[in-house]
Amino acid sequence: MATDWSSASSGARPATAGGRRRDGRVDLIVGAYTQSSGGDQAGRVQIRSGATGRVLRTITSATPMENFGFDAVGIGDVNGDGRIDYLVSAANRDTVYIISGARP
């Protein structure tokens, strides 16, 4: 699959989200750390289908200048719920978040 990441926003950085869904493909987590929809350069991450590139989930920071999504990666099932969890950094706050793969 070839995906044009230019539409993912400035600072887009794709990485393997880990695990496989029923389609047999590994999904991607894409951090767009300078994206500003939640606040000036607050950042966001998107989980995208490894089969189609379709956005499966978006997590957006509301903290201005946080740069959420500077690094983002799947870390396996940390909390035992059967879903892949994610590690996401916020560069300007020296913060790392562990985010459940289960949708809220």
N, C-alpha and C positions, 0 to 999 in steps of 0.2 A: 504494500500500500504506500503510495506517495501522497503526502499531505503538505499543503502549502501553509506554513505556520505564520505567514506574514499577517493573516487576519486575526491571529490569536492575541494581538496587542503587543506593545513594545515590551522588550525584556522576556519574550517567550522562550522557555527552556523545557523541552520535552524530556521525560525520563520514563523508564518502565514502572508501571504502577504495581506490578507483581501479580502473580496468580493468573488463572485463565477462567474466562467465563464459559458458558455453555457452547459458545461458538468456537472454542478451541484457541482463540487468539489472546495474546497478552495485551491488556489495556495500557494506556499511557496516562501519566499525570503531567500536566503542562503548567508550569509556574510562569505567570506574567507579573513580575514583581513591581513594575512601574505603572501598571494599569490603575486608572483613577475612578472607576465607577462607584466605589464605596467611599472615597476620600482621596485627596491629592496624593498620588503615588502610594496608595494604601496596598495595592496588589491583590491578586487573586490566583487561584488554581482551578484547573478544569481536569476532570477525569474524562478521557476520550476513548471511544471504542477502538480497539486494535484492528477490528475488521473493517470499519467504515469511516473512522475519524469523527463520528457523531459525538457531540457533547453528552455525557451521561450524568454529570454532576458538576456544579460550579460552587466554589466556596470563595466568598469575597470578604476582604477585610474592610472595616469601617474606620480604621485608625490611620489618620493622615501620616504620610511619610514612613509607614511601617516597613514597606517593601516585602510584604507577605508573599511567599512563593519564590523567594530568591533561590532556594533549593527545595526540591520536592521529590519524594521517592516512596514507593510502596515498601512496607516493612513486614509483610506477612500478617497473620492473625494474632495480634498482641493480646487482645482481650477475650479470646475464646468464643466469639460469636459466629465463627464460620465465615467471616468476611475479611478481605484484605484491608489493613489499616495503613495510614499514611503518616510520614514524618515531613513536616513543612517548616522551613525557617523564615523568620522575619529579620532581614539583615540589619535594619536600622534600630531594632529594639533588642538585639542580641537574644532573641527568643526562638525556641524550637517548640512546635506544637505536635502532639500526637493526636491524629484525627481518626475517629472511628469510621470504618468503611460502611457501617450501617447508616442508612439515611435517617435523619431526625424525624 
